[in-house]
């Protein structure tokens, strides 16, 4: 591959997209871990959240983050 076939701006755009992909994977994994560590809801709620996140990933993750109650032990 020659340098003029892949300009610098395209390399930058590819790096940005790769970073967003890695960030998205991290957020999804964090949501799964947080879902299963919570003690304020039972097994059925955890299963439904998991299915919601698997079948509707973007909507499911953002809904989980918004709907998650504030942890009383964390000082903001």
Secondary structure as a PSIPRED ss2 file (coil, helix, strand):
# PSIPRED VFORMAT (PSIPRED V4.0)

   1 X C   1.000  0.000  0.000
   2 X C   1.000  0.000  0.000
   3 X H   0.000  1.000  0.000
   4 X H   0.000  1.000  0.000
   5 X H   0.000  1.000  0.000
   6 X C   1.000  0.000  0.000
   7 X C   1.000  0.000  0.000
   8 X H   0.000  1.000  0.000
   9 X H   0.000  1.000  0.000
  10 X H   0.000  1.000  0.000
  11 X H   0.000  1.000  0.000
  12 X H   0.000  1.000  0.000
  13 X H   0.000  1.000  0.000
  14 X H   0.000  1.000  0.000
  15 X H   0.000  1.000  0.000
  16 X H   0.000  1.000  0.000
  17 X H   0.000  1.000  0.000
  18 X H   0.000  1.000  0.000
  19 X H   0.000  1.000  0.000
  20 X H   0.000  1.000  0.000
  21 X H   0.000  1.000  0.000
  22 X H   0.000  1.000  0.000
  23 X H   0.000  1.000  0.000
  24 X H   0.000  1.000  0.000
  25 X H   0.000  1.000  0.000
  26 X H   0.000  1.000  0.000
  27 X H   0.000  1.000  0.000
  28 X H   0.000  1.000  0.000
  29 X H   0.000  1.000  0.000
  30 X H   0.000  1.000  0.000
  31 X H   0.000  1.000  0.000
  32 X H   0.000  1.000  0.000
  33 X H   0.000  1.000  0.000
  34 X H   0.000  1.000  0.000
  35 X H   0.000  1.000  0.000
  36 X H   0.000  1.000  0.000
  37 X H   0.000  1.000  0.000
  38 X C   1.000  0.000  0.000
  39 X C   1.000  0.000  0.000
  40 X C   1.000  0.000  0.000
  41 X C   1.000  0.000  0.000
  42 X C   1.000  0.000  0.000
  43 X H   0.000  1.000  0.000
  44 X H   0.000  1.000  0.000
  45 X H   0.000  1.000  0.000
  46 X H   0.000  1.000  0.000
  47 X H   0.000  1.000  0.000
  48 X H   0.000  1.000  0.000
  49 X H   0.000  1.000  0.000
  50 X H   0.000  1.000  0.000
  51 X H   0.000  1.000  0.000
  52 X H   0.000  1.000  0.000
  53 X H   0.000  1.000  0.000
  54 X H   0.000  1.000  0.000
  55 X H   0.000  1.000  0.000
  56 X C   1.000  0.000  0.000
  57 X H   0.000  1.000  0.000
  58 X H   0.000  1.000  0.000
  59 X H   0.000  1.000  0.000
  60 X H   0.000  1.000  0.000
  61 X H   0.000  1.000  0.000
  62 X H   0.000  1.000  0.000
  63 X H   0.000  1.000  0.000
  64 X H   0.000  1.000  0.000
  65 X H   0.000  1.000  0.000
  66 X H   0.000  1.000  0.000
  67 X H   0.000  1.000  0.000
  68 X C   1.000  0.000  0.000
  69 X C   1.000  0.000  0.000
  70 X C   1.000  0.000  0.000
  71 X C   1.000  0.000  0.000
  72 X C   1.000  0.000  0.000
  73 X C   1.000  0.000  0.000
  74 X C   1.000  0.000  0.000
  75 X C   1.000  0.000  0.000
  76 X C   1.000  0.000  0.000
